[in-house]
Amino acid sequence: AIGGSIESMNREAEAWLAGTGEKPKWIGRGDGPVWSRLYSDNASDEEHPQKYCGELYQLLNELSVDRMIVGHTVKKDGITSICNENVWRIDVGLSQTETRAGKIGASEVLEISQGGTVVTILSTDIKLKSWKQ
């Protein structure tokens, strides 16, 4: 693994954030857990079902979680999922610098309810007032 076990990576990150440790070398890497676009880049739509979903299922099982939610890569068609809805890509470009929000202004939110068993995309067509028309 990039930074060792999940437990050691958590300890290193916690110490760094608390000011009691050095910045972990893996934390800013493009293939590290903070900045990785492995499940959000444009190629992921076609590559992941064959190439990466099996690894993802093992990771989710090891972490005892049901799904992964990723951002940082705008999906101009709105919130989407891959790997049998085990990865949700939620960056819909709400920043003023992104064209999707600036042009259509549709806001989307991923709602996870009923103890994590139900996932729903909530949408609105109302333009946010903070964006210039």
C-alpha positions in Angstrom: 0.0 0.0 0.0 1.0 3.6 -0.6 1.2 4.5 3.1 1.0 1.0 4.7 -2.1 -0.3 6.4 -5.2 1.8 6.7 -4.6 2.0 10.5 -1.1 3.3 10.1 -2.2 5.8 7.4 -5.0 7.0 9.8 -2.4 7.4 12.6 0.0 9.4 10.4 -2.7 11.7 9.1 -4.2 12.3 12.5 -0.8 13.1 14.0 0.0 15.5 11.1 -3.4 17.2 11.4 -3.0 17.6 15.2 0.4 19.2 14.7 2.3 16.3 16.4 3.7 14.6 13.4 5.3 15.2 10.0 3.1 15.5 6.8 2.9 11.9 5.4 4.6 11.6 2.1 1.6 9.7 0.6 -1.0 12.3 1.5 -0.5 14.6 -1.5 0.3 12.0 -4.1 -2.0 11.8 -7.1 -2.4 8.1 -6.6 -2.9 8.5 -2.9 -6.3 8.3 -1.0 -6.8 12.0 -0.9 -6.3 13.0 -4.5 -6.9 9.8 -6.4 -9.3 10.1 -9.3 -9.3 6.3 -9.9 -13.1 6.1 -9.5 -14.0 9.6 -10.8 -12.1 10.4 -14.0 -13.7 10.1 -17.4 -12.1 6.8 -18.2 -13.7 5.2 -15.1 -17.1 4.7 -16.8 -15.8 2.0 -19.1 -12.7 0.8 -17.3 -13.9 0.1 -13.8 -16.4 -2.6 -14.2 -13.7 -4.8 -15.7 -10.6 -3.5 -14.2 -11.1 -2.0 -10.7 -14.5 -3.0 -9.2 -13.2 -6.3 -7.8 -10.4 -4.4 -5.9 -13.0 -1.9 -4.7 -15.3 -4.6 -3.3 -12.4 -6.1 -1.3 -11.5 -2.6 0.1 -15.1 -1.9 1.1 -15.3 -5.3 2.8 -12.0 -4.7 4.6 -13.3 -1.3 5.8 -16.8 -2.7 6.6 -18.5 0.0 4.6 -21.2 -0.2 1.9 -20.0 2.4 -0.5 -17.4 5.1 -1.4 -18.3 8.6 -2.2 -15.9 10.7 -4.3 -15.6 14.3 -5.5 -13.0 16.6 -6.9 -13.7 15.6 -10.5 -16.8 17.4 -12.0 -19.3 15.1 -13.6 -21.2 17.4 -15.9 -24.2 15.1 -16.2 -24.7 15.2 -12.4 -24.3 12.7 -9.7 -23.5 9.2 -11.1 -22.4 5.9 -9.8 -20.3 2.9 -10.9 -19.4 -0.5 -9.7 -23.0 -1.5 -8.9 -23.7 1.7 -7.0 -20.7 1.1 -4.7 -19.0 4.3 -5.9 -21.0 7.6 -6.1 -19.4 10.5 -7.9 -20.9 13.7 -6.4 -18.9 16.6 -7.8 -21.5 18.4 -10.0 -19.6 21.6 -10.5 -21.3 23.9 -8.0 -18.4 26.3 -8.0 -18.9 29.6 -9.8 -15.9 28.7 -12.0 -17.7 25.6 -13.3 -19.9 25.8 -16.4 -22.6 23.3 -15.3 -23.6 25.3 -12.2 -23.2 28.6 -14.0 -25.3 27.7 -17.0 -28.1 25.4 -15.7 -27.7 26.0 -11.9 -29.2 22.6 -11.0 -28.1 21.6 -7.6 -27.9 17.9 -6.7 -27.4 16.2 -3.4 -26.8 12.6 -2.6 -29.1 11.6 0.3 -28.3 8.4 2.2 -31.2 7.4 4.5 -32.8 4.5 6.4 -29.6 3.5 8.1 -27.5 3.7 4.9 -29.7 1.3 3.0 -31.4 3.9 0.6 -29.5 6.2 -1.7 -31.4 8.9 -3.5 -30.3 11.8 -5.8 -32.1 14.9 -4.9 -32.2 17.6 -7.6 -33.5 21.1 -8.1 -33.8 23.3 -11.2 -33.7 26.4 -9.1 -30.6 28.6 -9.8 -28.7 29.5 -6.7 -28.8 33.3 -6.2 -25.0 33.4 -5.6 -24.3 32.7 -9.3 -24.4 35.5 -11.8 -27.1 35.0 -14.4 
